[in-house]
Amino acid sequence: MANIIAVVWDFDKTLIDGYMETPIFEDNGIDEHQFWGEVNDLPKKYLEEQNVKVNPDTVYMNHLINYVRAGKIKGLNNERLRDYGKRMKFYPGVPDIFQRTKNLIEQNDIYQEYDIKVEHYIVSTGLTEIIRGSRVADYVDGIWGCEFIEKRKEDGERVIDEVGYTIDNTTKTRALFEINKGVGKTPGVSVNTSLPEENRRVHFINMAYIADGPSDIPAFSVVNHHGGATFAIYPPGDMKAMKQVEQMREDRRIGLSPDD
């Protein structure tokens, strides 16, 4: 067995209460609910108008770019996204939980006898640069998210202009396999590298995936299938979110034992 335990976290509504883009809308006087309503309408709009399918999980990135081009959002670039990361309002105990769990292992002589380590990862359909600028960045061992390519305007200002990299609810599973195989940690290893399970850096059975809802079912399924641990969370007192999590448990999407 490998000696690494990997805890993989979603971000929005898992580590923070809401969406990471909220400060962008606040600073630019944009109605957040209207923006997301427009985003939700885009798949139908493009299909009817152009017979083009778009990814509903990541089309919000194109909509942000369109807002920048229209001047509704001023000067949004990767540096500013990292600044927005400093304004993330985390749930109580975050990011302390990242270091505390590592300390539990590092300060236990039995675990240390076998050189067992804990690593934390974030896999999100949100924006990588915001996460990189937040307080959790110093505590995690890898971040998967969506990224923009910038362009330089005639006045020299840099702004987001193209979609660079995306993670959606299905490709989160790709990130899990990259963690499993050690992509970015083991030289020469990519997600398509053929590796026997016993030679992979993080065994799925040593992986825990923590997220908030049905959009994470593909990732839950992969971790469950390979014997790992899955947890869905909800804010205290939010009965709607609690019922959603309970339904996933009843549907055997989360919290399965190795014998299930």
VOPAGU-2260 file (C-alpha; in pm, 1 decimal, decimal comma):
REM VOPAGU-2260
SITE   aa  ch    i         X         Y         Z
SITE  MET   A    0       0,0       0,0       0,0
SITE  ALA   A    1     108,7     355,9     -68,6
SITE  ASN   A    2     185,6     572,3     232,8
SITE  ILE   A    3     -12,0     883,4     129,5
SITE  ILE   A    4    -364,3     971,9     239,3
SITE  ALA   A    5    -524,2    1227,6       4,6
SITE  VAL   A    6    -817,5    1443,9     112,9
SITE  VAL   A    7    -979,8    1604,9    -191,3
SITE  TRP   A    8   -1208,8    1903,9    -143,8
SITE  ASP   A    9   -1460,6    2084,7    -358,3
SITE  PHE   A   10   -1454,5    2463,6    -299,9
SITE  ASP   A   11   -1782,1    2652,9    -351,8
SITE  LYS   A   12   -2038,1    2565,0     -82,2
SITE  THR   A   13   -1787,7    2319,1      63,7
SITE  LEU   A   14   -1510,3    2539,1     199,3
SITE  ILE   A   15   -1699,5    2867,6     155,2
SITE  ASP   A   16   -2067,7    2949,8     197,1
SITE  GLY   A   17   -2154,6    3051,2    -157,8
SITE  TYR   A   18   -1967,3    3117,9    -480,3
SITE  MET   A   19   -1613,8    3250,9    -512,4
SITE  GLU   A   20   -1713,1    3498,8    -785,5
SITE  THR   A   21   -1939,7    3699,8    -551,5
SITE  PRO   A   22   -1682,3    3977,2    -477,9
SITE  ILE   A   23   -1637,0    4035,6    -853,2
SITE  PHE   A   24   -2006,6    4112,0    -887,4
SITE  GLU   A   25   -2011,6    4325,6    -573,2
SITE  ASP   A   26   -1726,2    4546,0    -695,5
SITE  ASN   A   27   -1885,5    4600,1   -1035,9
SITE  GLY   A   28   -2245,8    4655,9    -929,8
SITE  ILE   A   29   -2368,5    4340,2   -1099,3
SITE  ASP   A   30   -2675,5    4149,1    -983,0
SITE  GLU   A   31   -2528,3    3808,4    -901,5
SITE  HIS   A   32   -2860,3    3624,6    -935,1
SITE  GLN   A   33   -2918,1    3783,0   -1275,7
SITE  PHE   A   34   -2570,7    3680,3   -1393,7
SITE  TRP   A   35   -2616,9    3317,0   -1293,5
SITE  GLY   A   36   -2967,1    3319,0   -1440,5
SITE  GLU   A   37   -2820,1    3430,4   -1771,4
SITE  VAL   A   38   -2556,6    3158,2   -1746,9
SITE  ASN   A   39   -2822,0    2892,5   -1685,0
SITE  ASP   A   40   -3010,3    3008,3   -1996,0
SITE  LEU   A   41   -2705,4    2994,6   -2226,2
SITE  PRO   A   42   -2709,6    2620,1   -2315,1
SITE  LYS   A   43   -3067,0    2645,7   -2444,5
SITE  LYS   A   44   -2997,5    2979,8   -2613,8
SITE  TYR   A   45   -2695,1    2858,2   -2810,4
SITE  LEU   A   46   -2860,7    2529,8   -2902,7
SITE  GLU   A   47   -3171,3    2703,4   -3039,0
SITE  GLU   A   48   -2988,5    2990,4   -3212,1
SITE  GLN   A   49   -2682,9    2811,1   -3348,4
SITE  ASN   A   50   -2743,4    2439,2   -3289,0
SITE  VAL   A   51   -2427,3    2443,6   -3076,4
SITE  LYS   A   52   -2386,1    2254,7   -2751,1
SITE  VAL   A   53   -2198,3    2420,0   -2465,8
SITE  ASN   A   54   -2077,2    2280,6   -2136,6
SITE  PRO   A   55   -2323,6    2405,7   -1871,9
SITE  ASP   A   56   -2060,0    2369,1   -1599,1
SITE  THR   A   57   -1804,7    2602,6   -1755,8
SITE  VAL   A   58   -1996,4    2833,0   -1994,1
SITE  TYR   A   59   -1993,6    3089,8   -1712,2
SITE  MET   A   60   -1631,0    3159,4   -1807,9
SITE  ASN   A   61   -1736,1    3277,5   -2153,4
SITE  HIS   A   62   -2004,0    3492,4   -1992,7
SITE  LEU   A   63   -1746,8    3655,0   -1762,9
SITE  ILE   A   64   -1529,6    3730,7   -2066,0
SITE  ASN   A   65   -1829,0    3885,3   -2244,4
SITE  TYR   A   66   -1897,7    4105,2   -1939,8
SITE  VAL   A   67   -1534,5    4219,8   -1946,5
SITE  ARG   A   68   -1547,7    4294,5   -2319,1
SITE  ALA   A   69   -1871,6    4489,7   -2272,1
SITE  GLY   A   70   -1714,2    4696,7   -1994,3
SITE  LYS   A   71   -1951,6    4564,6   -1729,2
SITE  ILE   A   72   -1654,8    4421,9   -1536,8
SITE  LYS   A   73   -1350,1    4646,6   -1527,0
SITE  GLY   A   74    -991,7    4526,6   -1561,3
SITE  LEU   A   75   -1041,9    4163,7   -1463,7
SITE  ASN   A   76    -717,7    3971,5   -1500,9
SITE  ASN   A   77    -542,3    3684,7   -1324,9
SITE  GLU   A   78    -365,6    3912,9   -1079,4
SITE  ARG   A   79    -696,3    4066,1    -976,7
SITE  LEU   A   80    -851,5    3721,3    -944,7
SITE  ARG   A   81    -576,7    3630,0    -698,0
SITE  ASP   A   82    -660,4    3947,7    -505,5
SITE  TYR   A   83   -1023,6    3838,8    -489,7
SITE  GLY   A   84    -901,7    3516,1    -332,9
SITE  LYS   A   85    -798,1    3715,3     -26,2
SITE  ARG   A   86   -1163,6    3803,0      29,0
SITE  MET   A   87   -1293,4    3447,4      48,2
SITE  LYS   A   88   -1500,2    3389,2     363,2
SITE  PHE   A   89   -1432,3    3034,2     470,4
SITE  TYR   A   90   -1640,7    2822,8     699,7
SITE  PRO   A   91   -1520,2    2817,0    1062,8
SITE  GLY   A   92   -1222,6    2583,6    1098,3
SITE  VAL   A   93   -1090,4    2645,0     746,2
SITE  PRO   A   94    -800,6    2645,3     670,3
SITE  ASP   A   95    -701,7    2519,5    1017,8
SITE  ILE   A   96    -840,5    2174,1     940,0
SITE  PHE   A   97    -576,9    2121,7     671,3
SITE  GLN   A   98    -284,6    2165,2     909,2
SITE  ARG   A   99    -455,6    1994,0    1201,1
SITE  THR   A  100    -512,7    1674,1    1002,1
SITE  LYS   A  101    -150,4    1674,8     889,1
SITE  ASN   A  102     -38,4    1722,7    1249,2
SITE  LEU   A  103    -249,9    1427,3    1363,6
SITE  ILE   A  104     -41,0    1203,3    1140,9
SITE  GLU   A  105     296,0    1372,3    1184,6
SITE  GLN   A  106     271,7    1363,8    1564,3
SITE  ASN   A  107     167,7     998,4    1585,9
SITE  ASP   A  108     462,8     761,8    1630,2
SITE  ILE   A  109     282,5     465,6    1473,6
SITE  TYR   A  110     199,4     655,7    1157,8
SITE  GLN   A  111     552,0     790,5    1141,7
SITE  GLU   A  112     696,9     442,2    1172,6
SITE  TYR   A  113     538,3     367,5     834,1
SITE  ASP   A  114     610,8     716,7     693,4
SITE  ILE   A  115     239,3     789,5     640,5
SITE  LYS   A  116     153,1    1139,8     519,3
SITE  VAL   A  117    -164,3    1340,7     458,5
SITE  GLU   A  118    -205,8    1564,3     154,0
SITE  HIS   A  119    -493,0    1801,0      71,2
SITE  TYR   A  120    -615,5    1887,2    -276,3
SITE  ILE   A  121    -884,7    2116,6    -416,5
SITE  VAL   A  122   -1075,8    2016,5    -730,1
SITE  SER   A  123   -1324,4    2282,9    -837,0
SITE  THR   A  124   -1523,5    2404,9   -1136,1
SITE  GLY   A  125   -1440,1    2752,5   -1003,7
SITE  LEU   A  126   -1140,8    2970,8   -1082,1
SITE  THR   A  127    -793,2    2846,0    -997,6
SITE  GLU   A  128    -646,4    3195,0    -954,8
SITE  ILE   A  129    -901,3    3288,0    -688,4
SITE  ILE   A  130    -816,9    2971,3    -497,9
SITE  ARG   A  131    -443,4    3040,5    -536,3
SITE  GLY   A  132    -492,7    3382,9    -384,7
SITE  SER   A  133    -691,5    3257,2     -87,1
SITE  ARG   A  134    -573,2    3153,0     258,3
SITE  VAL   A  135    -603,7    2781,6     179,2
SITE  ALA   A  136    -340,8    2788,7     -95,7
SITE  ASP   A  137     -50,7    2753,4     147,8
SITE  TYR   A  138    -205,4    2443,4     301,1
SITE  VAL   A  139    -291,4    2234,7      -5,0
SITE  ASP   A  140     -73,3    2014,1    -221,3
SITE  GLY   A  141    -248,4    2075,9    -552,3
SITE  ILE   A  142    -531,4    2276,2    -709,8
SITE  TRP   A  143    -743,9    2185,1   -1011,5
SITE  GLY   A  144    -979,4    2450,7   -1147,2
SITE  CYS   A  145   -1061,7    2672,2   -1444,6
SITE  GLU   A  146    -814,4    2920,1   -1589,5
SITE  PHE   A  147    -818,8    3218,1   -1825,5
SITE  ILE   A  148    -573,6    3341,3   -2088,6
SITE  GLU   A  149    -515,2    3716,6   -2081,5
SITE  LYS   A  150    -460,4    3969,2   -2358,8
SITE  ARG   A  151    -297,8    4310,7   -2337,3
SITE  LYS   A  152    -517,7    4598,2   -2451,0
SITE  GLU   A  153    -389,8    4900,3   -2644,1
SITE  ASP   A  154    -357,0    5097,1   -2320,5
SITE  GLY   A  155    -137,3    4820,3   -2175,4
SITE  GLU   A  156    -399,0    4681,3   -1939,1
SITE  ARG   A  157    -419,0    4303,3   -1919,5
SITE  VAL   A  158    -765,9    4143,9   -1911,7
SITE  ILE   A  159    -903,6    3792,1   -1935,9
SITE  ASP   A  160    -986,4    3715,3   -2298,3
SITE  GLU   A  161    -989,8    3340,0   -2361,0
SITE  VAL   A  162   -1069,9    3019,6   -2177,2
SITE  GLY   A  163    -747,7    2836,7   -2101,9
SITE  TYR   A  164    -831,5    2528,9   -1895,4
SITE  THR   A  165   -1154,2    2390,2   -1759,3
SITE  ILE   A  166   -1266,3    2145,5   -1495,7
SITE  ASP   A  167   -1629,2    2041,2   -1508,1
SITE  ASN   A  168   -1830,4    1798,1   -1299,1
SITE  THR   A  169   -1719,0    1504,9   -1513,2
SITE  THR   A  170   -1353,5    1598,9   -1563,0
SITE  LYS   A  171   -1317,0    1623,7   -1188,0
SITE  THR   A  172   -1271,3    1247,4   -1220,3
SITE  ARG   A  173    -967,9    1311,4   -1442,5
SITE  ALA   A  174    -819,2    1519,8   -1161,2
SITE  LEU   A  175    -875,1    1229,9    -922,1
SITE  PHE   A  176    -683,7     995,4   -1150,9
SITE  GLU   A  177    -404,1    1252,6   -1180,6
SITE  ILE   A  178    -379,4    1259,0    -800,5
SITE  ASN   A  179    -396,7     880,1    -797,7
SITE  LYS   A  180    -108,4     845,0   -1044,0
SITE  GLY   A  181      99,1    1130,3    -905,6
SITE  VAL   A  182      78,7    1372,5   -1199,4
SITE  GLY   A  183     283,5    1678,3   -1109,8
SITE  LYS   A  184     451,3    1488,9    -826,4
SITE  THR   A  185     621,0    1202,6   -1009,3
SITE  PRO   A  186     839,3    1309,7   -1305,7
SITE  GLY   A  187     727,7    1179,0   -1644,6
SITE  VAL   A  188     384,7    1062,6   -1528,7
SITE  SER   A  189      70,1    1187,2   -1704,3
SITE  VAL   A  190    -293,7    1088,8   -1662,4
SITE  ASN   A  191    -256,9     849,1   -1957,4
SITE  THR   A  192      55,0     679,3   -1822,8
SITE  SER   A  193      -6,8     308,7   -1775,1
SITE  LEU   A  194      65,1     225,5   -1412,4
SITE  PRO   A  195     -37,4     -82,5   -1214,8
SITE  GLU   A  196    -245,7      19,1    -914,1
SITE  GLU   A  197      23,7     -94,7    -672,8
SITE  ASN   A  198     269,4     150,7    -832,3
SITE  ARG   A  199      42,3     454,5    -815,5
SITE  ARG   A  200     129,2     734,4    -577,7
SITE  VAL   A  201    -207,3     763,6    -397,9
SITE  HIS   A  202    -428,7     457,9    -384,7
SITE  PHE   A  203    -799,0     534,1    -416,5
SITE  ILE   A  204    -864,2     336,4    -100,5
SITE  ASN   A  205    -653,3     602,3      76,2
SITE  MET   A  206    -852,5     887,8     -78,2
SITE  ALA   A  207   -1139,5    1088,8      71,7
SITE  TYR   A  208   -1357,6    1315,5    -141,8
SITE  ILE   A  209   -1558,6    1592,8      26,1
SITE  ALA   A  210   -1815,5    1805,0    -158,1
SITE  ASP   A  211   -2161,4    1954,4    -124,9
SITE  GLY   A  212   -2403,2    1815,1    -378,6
SITE  PRO   A  213   -2531,4    1616,2    -676,9
SITE  SER   A  214   -2292,6    1788,5    -918,7
SITE  ASP   A  215   -2012,1    1586,3    -758,8
SITE  ILE   A  216   -2175,9    1249,1    -816,7
SITE  PRO   A  217   -1925,6    1145,9   -1091,7
SITE  ALA   A  218   -1634,5    1207,7    -852,5
SITE  PHE   A  219   -1819,0    1039,4    -564,8
SITE  SER   A  220   -1876,6     737,6    -789,5
SITE  VAL   A  221   -1510,3     698,5    -885,8
SITE  VAL   A  222   -1388,6     717,2    -527,4
SITE  ASN   A  223   -1663,5     484,9    -402,9
SITE  HIS   A  224   -1595,4     232,3    -678,0
SITE  HIS   A  225   -1229,8     209,5    -582,1
SITE  GLY   A  226   -1290,1     174,7    -208,6
SITE  GLY   A  227   -1222,9     532,7     -95,9
SITE  ALA   A  228   -1431,6     747,5     137,9
SITE  THR   A  229   -1693,3    1002,8      27,3
SITE  PHE   A  230   -1859,0    1275,4     234,0
SITE  ALA   A  231   -2123,6    1532,6     141,7
SITE  ILE   A  232   -2156,2    1840,6     360,9
SITE  TYR   A  233   -2415,9    2111,7     420,1
SITE  PRO   A  234   -2431,0    2435,4     622,1
SITE  PRO   A  235   -2572,1    2402,4     975,9
SITE  GLY   A  236   -2943,9    2473,1     980,0
SITE  ASP   A  237   -2988,6    2454,4     601,1
SITE  MET   A  238   -3268,8    2199,2     581,7
SITE  LYS   A  239   -3287,1    2201,2     201,4
SITE  ALA   A  240   -2917,3    2121,2     172,9
SITE  MET   A  241   -2943,7    1859,4     448,0
SITE  LYS   A  242   -3228,3    1681,2     264,7
SITE  GLN   A  243   -3022,9    1687,9     -54,0
SITE  VAL   A  244   -2730,1    1523,4     122,4
SITE  GLU   A  245   -2957,8    1270,6     292,6
SITE  GLN   A  246   -3109,9    1179,6     -43,7
SITE  MET   A  247   -2763,2    1113,6    -184,6
SITE  ARG   A  248   -2688,9     890,5     112,0
SITE  GLU   A  249   -3013,4     698,8      62,0
SITE  ASP   A  250   -2930,6     665,0    -307,4
SITE  ARG   A  251   -2593,9     516,7    -207,4
SITE  ARG   A  252   -2396,0     796,6    -370,5
SITE  ILE   A  253   -2190,1     874,7     -60,2
SITE  GLY   A  254   -2062,1     707,6     254,4
SITE  LEU   A  255   -2037,3     354,0     119,9
SITE  SER   A  256   -1837,6      95,7     309,8
SITE  PRO   A  257   -1585,6    -123,4     125,0
SITE  ASP   A  258   -1834,5    -412,7     136,0
SITE  ASP   A  259   -2123,3    -215,0     -24,4
